[in-house]
């Protein structure tokens, strides 16, 4: 049985990509409007600030300790 036109080499790539994007965890996480998204962002922000303060402390204030 011959392949249908939408099953040929280049035509199905976009549909496959859209299906992958539609069912991905990142897309679901970005689509939700729960507070967990903001907690993740705040957690990453606080971790980055802590690392930045620590590196500033070690490199600028006390470089030889």
N, C-alpha and C positions, 0 to 999 in steps of 0.2 A: 504494500500500500504506500503510495507516495506521500511525502511529507506535505502538510498544509503550508500555505505561504507564511503564516505567522510562526511556524516552527523552524524556519530556515535559519541560517547561520547568524545573521546580524539582527534579525527582527526580535528574537526572543531575549536578547541580552538586556534590553531596557526593562522588559517585564520581569525578568529574573531579578534584576537589581532592585526594582520597586518592591517586589515581594520580600526580598531580603531586608530592605530598609523598613518596610511596614511591620515586619515581625521581629525586629531587633529590639534588644533590651534598652538600648540608648534612646531609640525613638519613643518607646513606651515611657521611659523615665522623663523625657522632655515633654511628652504630651500630658502627663499627669499634673494636677494642680495641688498636690499634697504639700504639706509642710516639710516632708522629708527632703525635698529638693533643696530648700533653703537651709536646712540643717547641714546637708552635705557641703554646700557652698561655704557656710560659716565655718565649718570644721576645717576645710581646706585653707580658708583665709587665716584662721588662728594658727594653724600649723606653719603656714608660710611666714607669718609675723614672728612666731617663736624662733624659727630657724634664722630669720633675718636678724633679730635682736642678738641671738647667740653668736652669729658670725661677726656682727659689728663689735660685740663685746670682745671676742677673741682677737680679731684682726686689728682693730683701731685702738681700743682702750688699753688692752694688755697683750701686746703681740708676743712677748717673750715668756709669758707665764704658761 
